Amino acid sequence: MSIILITGGAGNIGSRLSLLLANDLDNHIVILDNLLTGVRAHVPSQDNVTFIEADVNDYEAVSSVFGRFDFDYVFHLAAMVGVKRTLAHPIQVLNDIEGIKHILSLSKHSSVKRVFYSSSSEVYGEPFEVPQHENTTPLNSRLPYAIVKNVGEAFFKSYFDEYGLPYTIFRFFNTYGPHQSTDFVVPRFLHAALNNAPITIHGDGLQTRSFCYIDDTVETCIKAMTEGKHINDVLNVGNDVEMTILDLVQTIKDLTQSTSEIIHLPALKEGDMRRRCPDSTKMKEVLQRELTPLTVGLQHLIEGCF
């Protein structure tokens, strides 16, 4: 049996990852989450899932978990997320560096075979090239959230260089799914459209993003673990179809047959990059299939009512 720790396992990606890993009864999943943004009800209620409410930035709490379980793999997904939230609480964002250090320090002194780190497309900042490639696009981050992710990547690489602790870094690009909060654009726009309520956009709406369905993201993470893919490597995890925020709104309105009015708010002062789209070559090699089209993923959310 593999014992797998998932920090942030009550969040959007973590809860789905927990569920799919727990469906294999040869796995025992331990979820650690402080429920700051995660939701307890999203944690799978299965016999091979253990939930522990704790803050990964608290060393005593995390070390006690490592004392109870002999982990084979660790997914470190816990972090403060959301543009507005992270801009409003920069010190709390910077505190996440402590959790990164705790996970790595405790993992290197145990039987952990590999640690997986949840980085972000934010590390690229304003892109010098599109699509953004893991090895050629310079990291141009300046916001606290992006800087922490960049520092985290450096820690994971350094722990391998000095202690031989294997790692994989996932740079996530706008993963959407049924457990995502309305702090994020896809569920926020969908909720408004389904209620024919106004849809608000910051700025002109011509900033671009790519949106990756949760199952594509999670299957990539699981296959990277089970098939020994991209050990000591960085992997973009995101859909490579670039679209404007206005295009996203129109797609959602068409699917929901919504009469929602589009309202433009002032542009955000920080944190709203003009373009973002990954080179997904490595991800597609892992999946060995095409990625889920946006309309299909959105339809899954609509049919499930999130």
N, C-alpha and C positions, 0 to 999 in steps of 0.2 A: 504493500500500500504506500502511495505517495502522500505525504503530509505537506500541504501548500498553504502558506500565509498570504492573505491579500489585505493589505492596508487600504483603507478607503473602499472597502468591499460593499458598503451600502450606497455607493454613488452610482451614477449612470453606467459607466463602463464596468466598475467593480462588481455590481450586483449581477449583471448579465454574465460576466466572466465566472463568478462564483457558481451561478446556476448551471452553466454548461460543464464546468469542471466537476461539479457535484453529481451530475448525471452519470458519470463514471463512478461506480461504487467502489472502485479500487483507489479512489482519492478520498482523503479527509481534508476538508477545507476549513481553515480558521480565518475568520474575518475580524479585523480590528478597525474600528471606526469610532470617531468621537461624536458623530451625528450632527456636526456643525452644518453641513450641507447634505449629508447622506440621510436616508430615510430607513428606519428600522423595519418597516413593513416590506421593503424591497429585498431584504435578506432572505434567501431560500430557507424554507422551514423543512429541512431534511435531516435525517439522523446523522448523516456524515458531514454536517455543517455546524461549526461552533462559532457563535457570535460573542465578541468581547467589546464592550463599550469602553474605549480608552483613547487617549491622545498619543499619537506616535511621537510627538515632540517631548513627551514625558519619559525620560529614560527608565525610571523605575517601573513604570507600567509596561513598557515594551520588553524590558529584560525579564520581567516575571512571565511574560508570554513565551519567550524563548526558553525559559526554564521549564515550562510545562510541556512543550512540544519539541520534537526532533524534526525540524523542517527539512524537506528535500528541496523545495523551491520557494522563492519569495517574490511576490509582485508588489512593488511599492507604488501604489496609485494615490495614496492620501496626499491631499494638498488643498489649500484654499483656492477656489476657482471662481470664474465670473469676472468680466472686465470691470464693471462698476464696483463690485465687492473688493477686488484686489487693489483698485486705485484708492478706495476709501480707507483701506487698512494695510498700508505698506509694511508696517512693522510686523504685523501678524503674518504677512506673506514671507518676510525674511526669516521668521522663526521656523519656517518649514525646513530650513537648512539643518536644524537640529535633528529633525526626524530622519533625514537622509543619512546623517552621520550615525545615528543610533542603529538604523537597519543594517548599514554596512559593517559597523563594528561588531555587532552581535552575530551577523551572518558569517564573518570570517573566522569566528571562534567556535563555529558549529559545523554541522554536516551539510550545510546548504550547498547544493550542486551548482546553482546559478541564481542570480538576482536579476529581476526585470524592473526597469525604471520607466515611469510615465513622464516623459518629457513632452514637449509641445511644439507646434509650428511657430509659436511666439518667439522661439529662440532665433528665428531668421530675421525678425524685425521687418523693415521695409525691404522687399526682395531686390537683389541685384540681378537675378535671373528668374525666369518663370518658364517651365516648372522648377520648383526648388528641389535641388538634388542634395542628398545627404553629404556628399564629399566635395562638391564644388561651390555650393552656395555659402558665402561667408555668414557667420552668426553675427547679427547686427542688432542685438537686443539692448534695450536701455530701460525698460520698465521693470519694477521690482519683481513681478511674477516671472517675466522672461529671464531676468538675471538669475533668479533662484534655479530655474530649470537648467540654465547653462552651467551654473556652479554644480548642480547635481550631476550633470553629465560628466563634468571634470572629476568629481569624487568617484563615480563608478569606474571610470577609466583608470584612475590612479590606484584604486584598491586592487584592480587586476594587475597593474604594473608592479605594485609593491608586494602584494600578498597572494596574487594568483587567484583571486576570487572572480570566477566567470560572470559576465553580465550580458544583457541585451538592453539597448535603449530604444524605446518606441517614441517617435515624435508624432503625436496625435494631431490630426487636422479635423476639427469640427465634426466630431462623432455625435450623431443624433439617435435617440431611441426612446422607448416608452417611459423610462425612468428619469428622463432629463427634466430639470426644473424649468419653469417659465422665465428664469433669468436669461435663458438662451433663445436665440432667434427662432429656430424651427418650432419648438413647442409654443412659444409666445405667439408667433404668427398663426399657427394652426388653431390655437384656442380662440384667438380673435376672429379668424375667418369662419370657424364653425358657429360662432355666435353673431356673425354679421356685425361685429364691433369694429371700430376704427383700428387700422394697423399702422403703428408708428415706426418711422425709420429715421435714424440719425443721419443727417447730411443728405446728399443728393441720391443716395442709394446705388451709386455706380461703383462703389467699392466691391471687389470680387472675393468670393470664398468658394471652397469646394466642400461638399457635405457627404459624409461617409456613414452608411447605415451601420448600426451597432453590431449586427451579426458578422459583417465583414471585418470590423475592428477586432472583435473578440476571437473569431476563428483564426485570424492572423496571429494573435498572441498565443493561443493554445497550440497551434501547429509549430510556432517557433520553439515552444517548450518540448512538445512530444516528439518532434522530428529532428531536434538538435539543429535548428536553423539559426543562422546569424548570431553565433556565439561570439562575444566580444566585438559587437558591431552595432551600428546605428541604423534604424529602419523607419522610414516615413510610413505612417499608417493613415491613409486618407484617400478619398476618391480624387481622381485627376481630371474631373470635369469641372472647369472653372465657370462660374456664373456670377452675375451681379446680384446684389441684394434685391433690387427691383425685379429681376427675373425670378428669384425665389418667391417673392410675394405673389407674382402673377401666376406662377405654377401652382401655388397653394390655393389661390382664389379659383383657378380653373378646376382643380380637383374637387374642391368643396362647393363649387357653384356659389361662391360667397359674393355678397354685395358690399363687402367691407370697403370703406373709404381709406385711401392711403394718405397719411399725414406725415409731413416732413418736419422733424425736430432739428434744432441746431446740432451741428456735428460735434462729436465728442472731442474734447480738447486733446486727449491722449488715448492710445490703445486701439485705435480703429485703423489698421493698416489698409492701404489702398488696394493691394492685390495679395492673394494667397492661393497657391495651388501646388500640390506636391508632385514630384516625380515618383510615381507609384510602381516602378519597375520591380523593385525587390519584393514589394507586397504581393504583386500578382504572381511572382514566381513561387512564393510561399503558398498562396491559395490555389494555384493552378486552375483558375477560373476568372471570368470577368467579374467586376464589382457590381453591386446592386444599383440599378438606376434610381435616381432620386424619386421619380414618380412611383416606383414600386415600393420603396421604403416608406414614403409618405402615406401611401395607401394602407400599408400595414398598421401605421399609427392611427389612421382614421378609423379603420375597421375595429381596432382594439380600444378605441377611445383613450389612447395613451396607456 
